[in-house]
Amino acid sequence: MTVTVGPATLLESLAEKEVVLLPLDWYQELVSRAGEPTRQQPFAEVLAFRQMLSRISAAEAILVRRLPTGHRIWTVTDAPDEETMNAIYWHEWELMERFPETDFDFHLLRRRGQPLTTLVTLADFDIHLPLHRHGSA
């Protein structure tokens, strides 16, 4: 048995609801994929950490190596005081809480007045992100 509903009747039955009409096969594909985890932006954790650390003026850059299940991250500073180090550690904890499915290995790299390139080879890292426009890292 086929029931035919006219456009006016259909619109009246929907009232104020927002509706998207799409082909049935598209709908079925969306429903089948609804339980799948969504893919997040690559390096989303690193970008979030960069945003967190950008509030700390003594934090100059982050260096990242990709791990099979996460990231190894170095935070670059010149000569951080205790307050700066505590703020960095707090943001590391915050990042782990925000992305519990990702493994992190954090390090603090103190330049102590030396150029960053005399301490590390930047080509050894997957990412080098300065935190401020005019940092020395």
C-alpha positions as CSV (number, residue, x, y, z in Angstrom):
1,M,0.0,0.0,0.0
2,T,1.4,3.4,-1.0
3,V,0.4,6.5,0.7
4,T,0.8,9.8,-1.1
5,V,1.0,13.0,0.8
6,G,0.9,16.3,-0.9
7,P,3.5,19.0,-0.3
8,A,1.1,21.3,1.6
9,T,0.1,18.5,3.9
10,L,3.8,17.5,4.5
11,L,4.7,21.1,5.3
12,E,1.8,21.5,7.7
13,S,2.7,18.3,9.5
14,L,6.3,19.6,10.0
15,A,5.1,22.9,11.5
16,E,8.0,24.8,12.9
17,K,10.5,22.0,12.8
18,E,13.8,22.2,10.8
19,V,14.0,19.4,8.3
20,V,16.7,18.2,5.9
21,L,15.6,16.1,3.1
22,L,18.1,13.7,1.6
23,P,18.2,10.5,-0.3
24,L,17.5,7.3,1.7
25,D,20.8,5.8,0.9
26,W,22.7,8.8,2.3
27,Y,20.6,8.8,5.4
28,Q,21.3,5.1,5.9
29,E,25.0,5.7,5.5
30,L,24.9,8.5,8.1
31,V,23.0,6.3,10.6
32,S,25.5,3.4,10.1
33,R,28.4,5.7,10.8
34,A,26.8,7.4,13.8
35,G,28.5,5.2,16.3
36,E,32.0,5.6,14.8
37,P,34.4,7.8,16.6
38,T,35.0,11.1,14.7
39,R,38.5,11.9,13.5
40,Q,39.9,14.9,15.1
41,Q,42.2,17.4,13.4
42,P,45.8,16.0,13.2
43,F,47.9,17.4,16.0
44,A,44.8,18.9,17.7
45,E,46.4,18.2,21.1
46,V,49.5,20.1,20.1
47,L,47.5,23.0,18.9
48,A,45.5,23.1,22.1
49,F,48.8,23.0,24.1
50,R,50.2,25.8,22.1
51,Q,47.2,27.9,22.8
52,M,47.5,27.1,26.6
53,L,51.2,28.0,26.7
54,S,50.8,31.2,24.6
55,R,49.5,32.9,27.8
56,I,52.9,32.3,29.5
57,S,55.4,35.0,28.3
58,A,58.5,33.0,29.3
59,A,57.4,29.9,27.3
60,E,59.0,30.5,23.9
61,A,58.2,27.5,21.7
62,I,57.2,23.8,21.7
63,L,59.0,21.1,19.8
64,V,57.1,17.9,19.1
65,R,57.9,14.4,18.0
66,R,55.0,12.1,17.1
67,L,54.7,8.8,19.0
68,P,52.6,5.9,17.9
69,T,50.0,6.7,20.5
70,G,50.7,10.4,21.2
71,H,53.4,13.0,21.4
72,R,56.7,13.8,23.0
73,I,56.7,17.5,23.7
74,W,59.5,19.9,24.7
75,T,58.5,23.3,26.0
76,V,61.3,25.8,25.3
77,T,62.1,28.6,27.8
78,D,65.2,30.6,28.5
79,A,65.5,30.6,32.3
80,P,62.1,29.9,33.8
81,D,61.3,30.8,37.4
82,E,59.3,28.5,39.7
83,E,56.0,30.3,38.9
84,T,56.6,29.7,35.2
85,M,57.5,26.1,35.6
86,N,54.4,25.5,37.7
87,A,52.2,27.1,35.1
88,I,53.7,24.9,32.4
89,Y,53.3,21.8,34.5
90,W,49.6,22.8,35.2
91,H,49.0,23.1,31.4
92,E,50.6,19.7,30.8
93,W,48.2,18.2,33.3
94,E,45.3,20.1,31.8
95,L,46.2,18.7,28.3
96,M,46.3,15.2,29.7
97,E,42.9,15.6,31.2
98,R,41.5,17.1,28.0
99,F,42.9,14.3,25.8
100,P,42.9,11.2,28.0
101,E,43.2,8.8,25.0
102,T,46.6,10.4,23.9
103,D,49.9,9.5,25.5
104,F,52.2,12.4,26.3
105,D,55.9,12.6,27.3
106,F,56.7,16.2,28.4
107,H,60.1,17.8,28.8
108,L,61.3,21.3,29.7
109,L,64.2,22.7,27.6
110,R,66.0,25.6,29.3
111,R,68.1,27.5,26.8
112,R,70.0,29.6,29.5
113,G,70.8,32.3,27.0
114,Q,71.9,30.0,24.2
115,P,70.3,29.9,20.8
116,L,67.9,27.0,20.5
117,T,69.8,25.6,17.4
118,T,72.9,25.1,19.5
119,L,71.0,22.8,21.8
120,V,68.9,20.8,19.4
121,T,68.6,20.1,15.7
122,L,65.2,21.3,14.6
123,A,65.0,18.8,11.8
124,D,64.8,16.0,14.4
125,F,61.3,17.2,15.4
126,D,58.0,16.8,13.5
127,I,56.8,20.3,14.7
128,H,58.5,23.5,15.9
129,L,55.9,26.0,17.0
130,P,57.0,29.4,18.3
131,L,54.5,30.6,21.0
132,H,55.0,34.3,20.5
133,R,55.8,36.4,17.4
134,H,59.1,37.8,18.7
135,G,60.5,34.9,20.7
136,S,64.2,33.9,20.6
137,A,63.3,30.2,20.0
